Amino acid sequence: MTGTVVLDDNRLRRLMAKHDPAVYPGQYITCVHDHTKALCERARSRRSEGLPDHGGCKPLACRNVALTPESTATWQREIDRVTRRLATRPALPPLLRHRLEGRRTEITAFLLKNSTTGESS
């Protein structure tokens, strides 16, 4: 995905005024909302005001996601939590174990795909 870096303050102000960027910081991701790509909007019946439905957010699949070092660390803590849960004794029921393993795999793949440093795993 390509973008533009604006270093001139006047140009940045014009860009912000013209395009009214919708940026929503969060614990796991920062949503750089573009309604044409937003999965949370596709689940709605188009009666929205163009705002994201954060209750319907699918951060691991949405292309509006931007990661910060803090959100990457939050995802890593989630992976660690799942790993600890999988190591508990007595062993988890097979279905729960399968779901947790799938979640860990999905988060790990997401971080690898969206990481610029390749430090996540």
mmCIF file of the C-alpha atoms, coordinates in Angstrom:
data_MODEL
# 
_entry.id   MODEL 
# 
loop_
_atom_site.group_PDB 
_atom_site.id 
_atom_site.type_symbol 
_atom_site.label_atom_id 
_atom_site.label_alt_id 
_atom_site.label_comp_id 
_atom_site.label_asym_id 
_atom_site.label_entity_id 
_atom_site.label_seq_id 
_atom_site.pdbx_PDB_ins_code 
_atom_site.Cartn_x 
_atom_site.Cartn_y 
_atom_site.Cartn_z 
_atom_site.occupancy 
_atom_site.B_iso_or_equiv 
_atom_site.pdbx_formal_charge 
_atom_site.auth_seq_id 
_atom_site.auth_comp_id 
_atom_site.auth_asym_id 
_atom_site.auth_atom_id 
_atom_site.pdbx_PDB_model_num 
ATOM 1   C CA . MET A 1 1   ? 0.000   0.000   0.000  1.00 0.00 ? 1   MET A CA 1 
ATOM 2   C CA . THR A 1 2   ? 1.456   3.360   -0.968 1.00 0.00 ? 2   THR A CA 1 
ATOM 3   C CA . GLY A 1 3   ? 0.958   6.686   0.738  1.00 0.00 ? 3   GLY A CA 1 
ATOM 4   C CA . THR A 1 4   ? 2.145   10.238  0.783  1.00 0.00 ? 4   THR A CA 1 
ATOM 5   C CA . VAL A 1 5   ? 4.403   11.871  3.316  1.00 0.00 ? 5   VAL A CA 1 
ATOM 6   C CA . VAL A 1 6   ? 3.697   15.564  3.655  1.00 0.00 ? 6   VAL A CA 1 
ATOM 7   C CA . LEU A 1 7   ? 6.501   17.561  5.217  1.00 0.00 ? 7   LEU A CA 1 
ATOM 8   C CA . ASP A 1 8   ? 5.204   21.062  4.487  1.00 0.00 ? 8   ASP A CA 1 
ATOM 9   C CA . ASP A 1 9   ? 2.878   22.391  7.240  1.00 0.00 ? 9   ASP A CA 1 
ATOM 10  C CA . ASN A 1 10  ? 0.721   24.452  4.858  1.00 0.00 ? 10  ASN A CA 1 
ATOM 11  C CA . ARG A 1 11  ? 0.262   21.531  2.495  1.00 0.00 ? 11  ARG A CA 1 
ATOM 12  C CA . LEU A 1 12  ? -0.609  19.267  5.416  1.00 0.00 ? 12  LEU A CA 1 
ATOM 13  C CA . ARG A 1 13  ? -3.272  21.727  6.633  1.00 0.00 ? 13  ARG A CA 1 
ATOM 14  C CA . ARG A 1 14  ? -4.797  21.905  3.121  1.00 0.00 ? 14  ARG A CA 1 
ATOM 15  C CA . LEU A 1 15  ? -4.774  18.107  2.852  1.00 0.00 ? 15  LEU A CA 1 
ATOM 16  C CA . MET A 1 16  ? -6.401  17.712  6.258  1.00 0.00 ? 16  MET A CA 1 
ATOM 17  C CA . ALA A 1 17  ? -9.085  20.302  5.466  1.00 0.00 ? 17  ALA A CA 1 
ATOM 18  C CA . LYS A 1 18  ? -9.835  18.872  2.024  1.00 0.00 ? 18  LYS A CA 1 
ATOM 19  C CA . HIS A 1 19  ? -9.929  15.166  2.831  1.00 0.00 ? 19  HIS A CA 1 
ATOM 20  C CA . ASP A 1 20  ? -10.989 15.281  6.499  1.00 0.00 ? 20  ASP A CA 1 
ATOM 21  C CA . PRO A 1 21  ? -9.058  12.159  7.489  1.00 0.00 ? 21  PRO A CA 1 
ATOM 22  C CA . ALA A 1 22  ? -10.856 9.875   9.887  1.00 0.00 ? 22  ALA A CA 1 
ATOM 23  C CA . VAL A 1 23  ? -8.218  8.438   12.180 1.00 0.00 ? 23  VAL A CA 1 
ATOM 24  C CA . TYR A 1 24  ? -9.354  6.506   15.235 1.00 0.00 ? 24  TYR A CA 1 
ATOM 25  C CA . PRO A 1 25  ? -6.593  5.394   17.593 1.00 0.00 ? 25  PRO A CA 1 
ATOM 26  C CA . GLY A 1 26  ? -7.224  2.268   19.618 1.00 0.00 ? 26  GLY A CA 1 
ATOM 27  C CA . GLN A 1 27  ? -5.492  -0.244  21.825 1.00 0.00 ? 27  GLN A CA 1 
ATOM 28  C CA . TYR A 1 28  ? -4.985  -2.939  19.174 1.00 0.00 ? 28  TYR A CA 1 
ATOM 29  C CA . ILE A 1 29  ? -4.923  -0.845  16.007 1.00 0.00 ? 29  ILE A CA 1 
ATOM 30  C CA . THR A 1 30  ? -5.319  2.662   14.690 1.00 0.00 ? 30  THR A CA 1 
ATOM 31  C CA . CYS A 1 31  ? -8.183  2.828   12.220 1.00 0.00 ? 31  CYS A CA 1 
ATOM 32  C CA . VAL A 1 32  ? -7.433  5.041   9.234  1.00 0.00 ? 32  VAL A CA 1 
ATOM 33  C CA . HIS A 1 33  ? -11.024 4.904   8.108  1.00 0.00 ? 33  HIS A CA 1 
ATOM 34  C CA . ASP A 1 34  ? -11.796 4.726   4.423  1.00 0.00 ? 34  ASP A CA 1 
ATOM 35  C CA . HIS A 1 35  ? -15.438 3.713   4.068  1.00 0.00 ? 35  HIS A CA 1 
ATOM 36  C CA . THR A 1 36  ? -14.847 2.058   0.686  1.00 0.00 ? 36  THR A CA 1 
ATOM 37  C CA . LYS A 1 37  ? -12.502 -0.504  2.281  1.00 0.00 ? 37  LYS A CA 1 
ATOM 38  C CA . ALA A 1 38  ? -13.971 -0.764  5.770  1.00 0.00 ? 38  ALA A CA 1 
ATOM 39  C CA . LEU A 1 39  ? -15.232 -4.201  6.727  1.00 0.00 ? 39  LEU A CA 1 
ATOM 40  C CA . CYS A 1 40  ? -17.178 -2.690  9.625  1.00 0.00 ? 40  CYS A CA 1 
ATOM 41  C CA . GLU A 1 41  ? -19.265 -0.713  7.137  1.00 0.00 ? 41  GLU A CA 1 
ATOM 42  C CA . ARG A 1 42  ? -19.925 -3.628  4.831  1.00 0.00 ? 42  ARG A CA 1 
ATOM 43  C CA . ALA A 1 43  ? -21.708 -5.409  7.670  1.00 0.00 ? 43  ALA A CA 1 
ATOM 44  C CA . ARG A 1 44  ? -24.069 -2.458  8.071  1.00 0.00 ? 44  ARG A CA 1 
ATOM 45  C CA . SER A 1 45  ? -27.195 -1.804  6.088  1.00 0.00 ? 45  SER A CA 1 
ATOM 46  C CA . ARG A 1 46  ? -25.847 1.470   4.644  1.00 0.00 ? 46  ARG A CA 1 
ATOM 47  C CA . ARG A 1 47  ? -27.867 3.600   7.064  1.00 0.00 ? 47  ARG A CA 1 
ATOM 48  C CA . SER A 1 48  ? -24.714 4.948   8.692  1.00 0.00 ? 48  SER A CA 1 
ATOM 49  C CA . GLU A 1 49  ? -23.408 8.479   8.654  1.00 0.00 ? 49  GLU A CA 1 
ATOM 50  C CA . GLY A 1 50  ? -20.122 7.273   7.170  1.00 0.00 ? 50  GLY A CA 1 
ATOM 51  C CA . LEU A 1 51  ? -18.647 6.527   10.568 1.00 0.00 ? 51  LEU A CA 1 
ATOM 52  C CA . PRO A 1 52  ? -17.129 3.168   11.437 1.00 0.00 ? 52  PRO A CA 1 
ATOM 53  C CA . ASP A 1 53  ? -18.969 0.704   13.636 1.00 0.00 ? 53  ASP A CA 1 
ATOM 54  C CA . HIS A 1 54  ? -16.185 -0.118  16.080 1.00 0.00 ? 54  HIS A CA 1 
ATOM 55  C CA . GLY A 1 55  ? -18.297 -2.923  17.544 1.00 0.00 ? 55  GLY A CA 1 
ATOM 56  C CA . GLY A 1 56  ? -18.068 -4.612  14.140 1.00 0.00 ? 56  GLY A CA 1 
ATOM 57  C CA . CYS A 1 57  ? -14.339 -4.003  13.732 1.00 0.00 ? 57  CYS A CA 1 
ATOM 58  C CA . LYS A 1 58  ? -12.355 -6.854  12.190 1.00 0.00 ? 58  LYS A CA 1 
ATOM 59  C CA . PRO A 1 59  ? -8.795  -5.599  12.726 1.00 0.00 ? 59  PRO A CA 1 
ATOM 60  C CA . LEU A 1 60  ? -7.069  -8.772  11.577 1.00 0.00 ? 60  LEU A CA 1 
ATOM 61  C CA . ALA A 1 61  ? -8.758  -8.592  8.170  1.00 0.00 ? 61  ALA A CA 1 
ATOM 62  C CA . CYS A 1 62  ? -9.431  -4.903  7.514  1.00 0.00 ? 62  CYS A CA 1 
ATOM 63  C CA . ARG A 1 63  ? -7.207  -2.865  5.208  1.00 0.00 ? 63  ARG A CA 1 
ATOM 64  C CA . ASN A 1 64  ? -7.854  0.334   7.190  1.00 0.00 ? 64  ASN A CA 1 
ATOM 65  C CA . VAL A 1 65  ? -5.533  -0.822  9.966  1.00 0.00 ? 65  VAL A CA 1 
ATOM 66  C CA . ALA A 1 66  ? -2.387  1.038   10.921 1.00 0.00 ? 66  ALA A CA 1 
ATOM 67  C CA . LEU A 1 67  ? -0.062  -0.404  13.542 1.00 0.00 ? 67  LEU A CA 1 
ATOM 68  C CA . THR A 1 68  ? 1.934   1.595   16.031 1.00 0.00 ? 68  THR A CA 1 
ATOM 69  C CA . PRO A 1 69  ? 4.723   0.213   18.210 1.00 0.00 ? 69  PRO A CA 1 
ATOM 70  C CA . GLU A 1 70  ? 2.262   0.270   21.121 1.00 0.00 ? 70  GLU A CA 1 
ATOM 71  C CA . SER A 1 71  ? -0.447  -1.657  19.270 1.00 0.00 ? 71  SER A CA 1 
ATOM 72  C CA . THR A 1 72  ? 2.111   -4.186  18.012 1.00 0.00 ? 72  THR A CA 1 
ATOM 73  C CA . ALA A 1 73  ? 3.178   -4.736  21.625 1.00 0.00 ? 73  ALA A CA 1 
ATOM 74  C CA . THR A 1 74  ? -0.489  -5.204  22.607 1.00 0.00 ? 74  THR A CA 1 
ATOM 75  C CA . TRP A 1 75  ? -0.901  -7.887  19.926 1.00 0.00 ? 75  TRP A CA 1 
ATOM 76  C CA . GLN A 1 76  ? 2.294   -9.578  21.127 1.00 0.00 ? 76  GLN A CA 1 
ATOM 77  C CA . ARG A 1 77  ? 0.895   -9.634  24.680 1.00 0.00 ? 77  ARG A CA 1 
ATOM 78  C CA . GLU A 1 78  ? -2.260  -11.247 23.283 1.00 0.00 ? 78  GLU A CA 1 
ATOM 79  C CA . ILE A 1 79  ? -0.151  -13.943 21.592 1.00 0.00 ? 79  ILE A CA 1 
ATOM 80  C CA . ASP A 1 80  ? 1.700   -14.515 24.869 1.00 0.00 ? 80  ASP A CA 1 
ATOM 81  C CA . ARG A 1 81  ? -1.606  -14.748 26.790 1.00 0.00 ? 81  ARG A CA 1 
ATOM 82  C CA . VAL A 1 82  ? -2.964  -17.330 24.336 1.00 0.00 ? 82  VAL A CA 1 
ATOM 83  C CA . THR A 1 83  ? 0.290   -19.314 24.502 1.00 0.00 ? 83  THR A CA 1 
ATOM 84  C CA . ARG A 1 84  ? 0.111   -19.391 28.307 1.00 0.00 ? 84  ARG A CA 1 
ATOM 85  C CA . ARG A 1 85  ? -3.526  -20.473 28.152 1.00 0.00 ? 85  ARG A CA 1 
ATOM 86  C CA . LEU A 1 86  ? -2.643  -23.301 25.752 1.00 0.00 ? 86  LEU A CA 1 
ATOM 87  C CA . ALA A 1 87  ? 0.053   -24.515 28.169 1.00 0.00 ? 87  ALA A CA 1 
ATOM 88  C CA . THR A 1 88  ? -2.311  -24.812 31.155 1.00 0.00 ? 88  THR A CA 1 
ATOM 89  C CA . ARG A 1 89  ? -2.932  -28.130 32.828 1.00 0.00 ? 89  ARG A CA 1 
ATOM 90  C CA . PRO A 1 90  ? -5.195  -29.988 32.682 1.00 0.00 ? 90  PRO A CA 1 
ATOM 91  C CA . ALA A 1 91  ? -5.325  -29.741 28.913 1.00 0.00 ? 91  ALA A CA 1 
ATOM 92  C CA . LEU A 1 92  ? -8.022  -27.590 27.367 1.00 0.00 ? 92  LEU A CA 1 
ATOM 93  C CA . PRO A 1 93  ? -10.981 -29.174 25.581 1.00 0.00 ? 93  PRO A CA 1 
ATOM 94  C CA . PRO A 1 94  ? -10.122 -29.903 21.914 1.00 0.00 ? 94  PRO A CA 1 
ATOM 95  C CA . LEU A 1 95  ? -12.469 -27.279 20.408 1.00 0.00 ? 95  LEU A CA 1 
ATOM 96  C CA . LEU A 1 96  ? -11.199 -24.486 22.679 1.00 0.00 ? 96  LEU A CA 1 
ATOM 97  C CA . ARG A 1 97  ? -7.604  -25.534 22.024 1.00 0.00 ? 97  ARG A CA 1 
ATOM 98  C CA . HIS A 1 98  ? -8.247  -25.485 18.265 1.00 0.00 ? 98  HIS A CA 1 
ATOM 99  C CA . ARG A 1 99  ? -9.799  -21.999 18.431 1.00 0.00 ? 99  ARG A CA 1 
ATOM 100 C CA . LEU A 1 100 ? -6.991  -20.573 20.538 1.00 0.00 ? 100 LEU A CA 1 
ATOM 101 C CA . GLU A 1 101 ? -4.341  -22.065 18.257 1.00 0.00 ? 101 GLU A CA 1 
ATOM 102 C CA . GLY A 1 102 ? -6.156  -20.572 15.273 1.00 0.00 ? 102 GLY A CA 1 
ATOM 103 C CA . ARG A 1 103 ? -6.317  -17.150 16.935 1.00 0.00 ? 103 ARG A CA 1 
ATOM 104 C CA . ARG A 1 104 ? -2.602  -17.248 17.759 1.00 0.00 ? 104 ARG A CA 1 
ATOM 105 C CA . THR A 1 105 ? -1.778  -18.248 14.169 1.00 0.00 ? 105 THR A CA 1 
ATOM 106 C CA . GLU A 1 106 ? -4.022  -15.520 12.764 1.00 0.00 ? 106 GLU A CA 1 
ATOM 107 C CA . ILE A 1 107 ? -2.495  -12.792 14.960 1.00 0.00 ? 107 ILE A CA 1 
ATOM 108 C CA . THR A 1 108 ? 1.050   -13.951 14.200 1.00 0.00 ? 108 THR A CA 1 
ATOM 109 C CA . ALA A 1 109 ? 0.365   -13.925 10.443 1.00 0.00 ? 109 ALA A CA 1 
ATOM 110 C CA . PHE A 1 110 ? -1.246  -10.485 10.724 1.00 0.00 ? 110 PHE A CA 1 
ATOM 111 C CA . LEU A 1 111 ? 1.783   -9.056  12.526 1.00 0.00 ? 111 LEU A CA 1 
ATOM 112 C CA . LEU A 1 112 ? 4.227   -10.617 10.071 1.00 0.00 ? 112 LEU A CA 1 
ATOM 113 C CA . LYS A 1 113 ? 2.244   -9.288  7.130  1.00 0.00 ? 113 LYS A CA 1 
ATOM 114 C CA . ASN A 1 114 ? 1.910   -5.771  8.546  1.00 0.00 ? 114 ASN A CA 1 
ATOM 115 C CA . SER A 1 115 ? 5.232   -5.398  10.309 1.00 0.00 ? 115 SER A CA 1 
ATOM 116 C CA . THR A 1 116 ? 7.874   -3.232  8.703  1.00 0.00 ? 116 THR A CA 1 
ATOM 117 C CA . THR A 1 117 ? 10.613  -4.513  10.982 1.00 0.00 ? 117 THR A CA 1 
ATOM 118 C CA . GLY A 1 118 ? 9.847   -8.224  10.941 1.00 0.00 ? 118 GLY A CA 1 
ATOM 119 C CA . GLU A 1 119 ? 10.335  -8.387  14.717 1.00 0.00 ? 119 GLU A CA 1 
ATOM 120 C CA . SER A 1 120 ? 6.881   -9.831  15.439 1.00 0.00 ? 120 SER A CA 1 
ATOM 121 C CA . SER A 1 121 ? 6.254   -13.520 15.970 1.00 0.00 ? 121 SER A CA 1 
# 
